[in-house]
Amino acid sequence: MYLGEVRYTMDETLTQKQREAVEALEGARRAGVSLSDYAKAKGLELRPVYDAIATLRRRGALPPADRRRKRKSRFVAVRVASSPAPMAVRSGLVCRLLRSDGCAIECGEWPEPQWVAAVLAGRKDAAA
């Protein structure tokens, strides 16, 4: 059996579940699909397959997992802080924008996202 750069033999040291897991892993790589998609298509229970592969990786019988697939997050970090002025909440404050230069803008209703992006970026066209 061939996985990546290392050749593995299916000998008596592997359990039946481990053999099936290695075969599923190799089949998924050959097919160019994720292991979970391959296992679902073949009717395999996913948890035992992952457990067997994890055991083999811990023993060094399989190479470490490929970590290249890390996806870039589409979320933006937001810091939420309590309002220093409790009167602002009673006066209808809905949103407070704090720029890195110390400028604070308080809004009584939710502003348009394009306007917020322009203000936070410091663009002159946001003044309107």
Buried (B, 14 or more C-beta within 10 A) or exposed (E): EEEEEEEBEEEEEBEEBBBBBBBBBBBBBEEEBEBEEBBEEEEBEEEBBBBBBEBBEEEEBBEEEEEEEEEEEEEEEEEEEEEEEEEEEEEEBEEBBEEEEEEEBBBEEEBEEEBBEBBBEEEEEBEE
